[in-house]
Amino acid sequence: MKTCVKSSITWVDARLNLFESKPEGLINMMLDYGLRDSWQILDKYLKKRAEQWELLYITQSHLSWKTSNQLG
């Protein structure tokens, strides 16, 4: 699994939902601690990036609305 995680394309996350409905379930407990830590780090990073993109999107749409309002 560590080998797969190092790949830039394959991310072996999928939260193991096919096997266990709870992330802290038995299968997740069998995983390496480093792998679980890498999931948490990735989750934090993606959440931060998503918030930045969301703010960027809101700002751009507000500026677009303001510009089109002035043109009208």
MISE-168862 format. One record per atom (N, C-alpha, C): residue in three letters; y, x, z; residue number from 1. Coordinates in steps of 0.1 Angstrom, whole numbers, padded with zeros to 4 digits. Atoms other than C-alpha are relative to their C-alpha. Example, Ala and Ser with C-alpha at 12.3 -4.5 7.8 and 13.67 -1.06 7.14 Angstrom:
2
SITE rest    yy    xx    zz  nr
SITE  ALA -0012  0009  0000   1
SITE  ALA -0045  0123  0078   1
SITE  ALA  0012  0009  0000   1
SITE  SER -0011 -0009  0000   2
SITE  SER -0011  0137  0071   2
SITE  SER  0011 -0008  0008   2
//
This chain:
72
SITE rest    yy    xx    zz  nr
SITE  MET -0012  0008  0000   1
SITE  MET  0000  0000  0000   1
SITE  MET  0012  0009  0000   1
SITE  LYS -0012 -0008  0000   2
SITE  LYS  0024  0028  0007   2
SITE  LYS  0003  0005 -0014   2
SITE  THR -0002 -0005  0014   3
SITE  THR  0018  0041 -0028   3
SITE  THR  0007 -0010 -0008   3
SITE  CYS -0006  0011  0007   4
SITE  CYS  0027  0007 -0042   4
SITE  CYS  0015 -0002  0003   4
SITE  VAL -0014  0002 -0005   5
SITE  VAL  0059  0004 -0021   5
SITE  VAL  0009  0011 -0006   5
SITE  LYS -0008 -0011  0005   6
SITE  LYS  0071  0038 -0034   6
SITE  LYS  0004 -0003 -0014   6
SITE  SER -0003  0003  0014   7
SITE  SER  0071  0024 -0069   7
SITE  SER  0013 -0008 -0001   7
SITE  SER -0013  0007  0002   8
SITE  SER  0104  0011 -0082   8
SITE  SER -0002 -0014 -0005   8
SITE  ILE  0002  0013  0006   9
SITE  ILE  0088 -0019 -0099   9
SITE  ILE -0008 -0009  0010   9
SITE  THR  0008  0008 -0009  10
SITE  THR  0061 -0031 -0075  10
SITE  THR  0005  0000  0014  10
SITE  TRP -0004  0001 -0015  11
SITE  TRP  0073 -0044 -0041  11
SITE  TRP -0010 -0009  0006  11
SITE  VAL  0012  0007 -0005  12
SITE  VAL  0043 -0054 -0021  12
SITE  VAL  0004 -0008  0012  12
SITE  ASP -0004  0008 -0011  13
SITE  ASP  0062 -0077  0001  13
SITE  ASP -0007 -0014 -0001  13
SITE  ALA  0006  0013  0002  14
SITE  ALA  0055 -0113 -0008  14
SITE  ALA -0003 -0007  0013  14
SITE  ARG  0001  0005 -0014  15
SITE  ARG  0054 -0119  0030  15
SITE  ARG -0014 -0005  0003  15
SITE  LEU  0014  0003 -0002  16
SITE  LEU  0016 -0123  0026  16
SITE  LEU -0002 -0015  0002  16
SITE  ASN  0001  0014 -0002  17
SITE  ASN  0022 -0160  0023  17
SITE  ASN -0013 -0006 -0006  17
SITE  LEU  0013  0005  0006  18
SITE  LEU -0010 -0164  0002  18
SITE  LEU -0011  0000  0011  18
SITE  PHE  0010 -0002 -0010  19
SITE  PHE -0030 -0153  0032  19
SITE  PHE  0004 -0005  0014  19
SITE  GLU -0005  0003 -0014  20
SITE  GLU -0009 -0161  0063  20
SITE  GLU  0013 -0007 -0001  20
SITE  SER -0013  0007  0001  21
SITE  SER  0019 -0186  0067  21
SITE  SER  0011  0006  0009  21
SITE  LYS -0009 -0007 -0008  22
SITE  LYS  0035 -0166  0095  22
SITE  LYS  0001  0015 -0003  22
SITE  PRO -0001 -0015  0003  23
SITE  PRO  0049 -0131  0088  23
SITE  PRO -0006  0008  0011  23
SITE  GLU  0005 -0008 -0011  24
SITE  GLU  0038 -0120  0122  24
SITE  GLU -0015 -0003  0002  24
SITE  GLY  0014  0004 -0002  25
SITE  GLY  0002 -0132  0116  25
SITE  GLY -0009  0012  0000  25
SITE  LEU  0010 -0010 -0001  26
SITE  LEU -0030 -0113  0117  26
SITE  LEU  0000  0011 -0011  26
SITE  ILE  0000 -0009  0011  27
SITE  ILE -0028 -0097  0083  27
SITE  ILE  0012  0009  0001  27
SITE  ASN -0012 -0008 -0001  28
SITE  ASN  0008 -0085  0089  28
SITE  ASN -0002  0010  0011  28
SITE  MET  0002 -0010 -0011  29
SITE  MET -0004 -0069  0122  29
SITE  MET -0008  0011 -0005  29
SITE  MET  0008 -0011  0005  30
SITE  MET -0029 -0049  0102  30
SITE  MET  0008  0010 -0008  30
SITE  LEU -0007 -0009  0009  31
SITE  LEU -0002 -0033  0081  31
SITE  LEU  0006  0011  0008  31
SITE  ASP -0007 -0011 -0006  32
SITE  ASP  0014  0000  0088  32
SITE  ASP  0014 -0003  0005  32
SITE  TYR -0014  0003 -0006  33
SITE  TYR  0045 -0001  0111  33
SITE  TYR  0011  0005 -0010  33
SITE  GLY -0010 -0005  0010  34
SITE  GLY  0064  0020  0085  34
SITE  GLY  0002 -0010 -0011  34
SITE  LEU -0001  0010  0010  35
SITE  LEU  0057 -0006  0059  35
SITE  LEU  0008 -0012  0004  35
SITE  ARG -0008  0011 -0006  36
SITE  ARG  0070 -0034  0081  36
SITE  ARG  0014  0004  0002  36
SITE  ASP -0014 -0004 -0001  37
SITE  ASP  0101 -0014  0089  37
SITE  ASP  0007  0001 -0013  37
SITE  SER -0006 -0001  0013  38
SITE  SER  0107 -0008  0052  38
SITE  SER  0004 -0014 -0005  38
SITE  TRP -0004  0014  0004  39
SITE  TRP  0106 -0046  0047  39
SITE  TRP  0012 -0004  0007  39
SITE  GLN -0012  0004 -0007  40
SITE  GLN  0131 -0051  0074  40
SITE  GLN  0013  0006 -0005  40
SITE  ILE -0011 -0007  0006  41
SITE  ILE  0154 -0025  0060  41
SITE  ILE  0004 -0006 -0013  41
SITE  LEU -0003  0006  0013  42
SITE  LEU  0151 -0040  0025  42
SITE  LEU  0007 -0014  0002  42
SITE  ASP -0005  0013 -0002  43
SITE  ASP  0158 -0075  0039  43
SITE  ASP  0015  0001  0004  43
SITE  LYS -0014 -0002 -0005  44
SITE  LYS  0190 -0062  0057  44
SITE  LYS  0009  0004 -0012  44
SITE  TYR -0007 -0005  0011  45
SITE  TYR  0201 -0044  0026  45
SITE  TYR  0003 -0011 -0010  45
SITE  LEU -0002  0011  0009  46
SITE  LEU  0196 -0074  0003  46
SITE  LEU  0009 -0010  0005  46
SITE  LYS -0009  0010 -0006  47
SITE  LYS  0213 -0097  0027  47
SITE  LYS  0014  0004 -0001  47
SITE  LYS -0013 -0006  0001  48
SITE  LYS  0243 -0074  0028  48
SITE  LYS  0005 -0001 -0014  48
SITE  ARG -0004  0000  0014  49
SITE  ARG  0244 -0071 -0010  49
SITE  ARG  0003 -0014 -0005  49
SITE  ALA -0001  0014  0005  50
SITE  ALA  0240 -0108 -0015  50
SITE  ALA  0014 -0006  0005  50
SITE  GLU -0013  0005 -0005  51
SITE  GLU  0270 -0115  0008  51
SITE  GLU  0011  0006 -0007  51
SITE  GLN -0011 -0007  0008  52
SITE  GLN  0291 -0089 -0011  52
SITE  GLN  0001 -0007 -0013  52
SITE  TRP -0001  0006  0013  53
SITE  TRP  0282 -0105 -0044  53
SITE  TRP  0006 -0014  0001  53
SITE  GLU -0005  0014 -0002  54
SITE  GLU  0289 -0140 -0030  54
SITE  GLU  0015  0000  0002  54
SITE  LEU -0015 -0001 -0002  55
SITE  LEU  0324 -0129 -0018  55
SITE  LEU  0007  0004 -0013  55
SITE  LEU -0005 -0003  0013  56
SITE  LEU  0330 -0113 -0052  56
SITE  LEU  0001 -0012 -0009  56
SITE  TYR  0001  0012  0009  57
SITE  TYR  0320 -0145 -0070  57
SITE  TYR  0011 -0010  0004  57
SITE  ILE -0010  0010 -0005  58
SITE  ILE  0342 -0167 -0048  58
SITE  ILE  0014  0005 -0003  58
SITE  THR -0013 -0006  0003  59
SITE  THR  0372 -0143 -0052  59
SITE  THR  0003 -0001 -0015  59
SITE  GLN -0003  0001  0014  60
SITE  GLN  0368 -0142 -0090  60
SITE  GLN  0002 -0014 -0005  60
SITE  SER -0002  0014  0005  61
SITE  SER  0364 -0179 -0094  61
SITE  SER  0013 -0005  0005  61
SITE  HIS -0013  0005 -0005  62
SITE  HIS  0395 -0185 -0072  62
SITE  HIS  0011  0006 -0009  62
SITE  LEU -0010 -0006  0009  63
SITE  LEU  0415 -0160 -0094  63
SITE  LEU  0000 -0006 -0014  63
SITE  SER  0001  0007  0013  64
SITE  SER  0402 -0177 -0126  64
SITE  SER  0007 -0013  0001  64
SITE  TRP -0006  0014 -0001  65
SITE  TRP  0412 -0211 -0113  65
SITE  TRP  0015  0002  0001  65
SITE  LYS -0015 -0003 -0002  66
SITE  LYS  0447 -0197 -0103  66
SITE  LYS  0006  0003 -0014  66
SITE  THR -0005 -0004  0013  67
SITE  THR  0451 -0181 -0137  67
SITE  THR  0001 -0012 -0010  67
SITE  SER  0000  0012  0010  68
SITE  SER  0441 -0212 -0157  68
SITE  SER  0010 -0010  0004  68
SITE  ASN -0010  0009 -0005  69
SITE  ASN  0463 -0233 -0135  69
SITE  ASN  0014  0004 -0004  69
SITE  GLN -0013 -0005  0004  70
SITE  GLN  0493 -0211 -0143  70
SITE  GLN  0002 -0002 -0015  70
SITE  LEU -0001  0001  0014  71
SITE  LEU  0485 -0212 -0180  71
SITE  LEU  0002 -0015 -0004  71
SITE  GLY -0002  0014  0003  72
SITE  GLY  0483 -0250 -0179  72
SITE  GLY  0013 -0005  0004  72
//
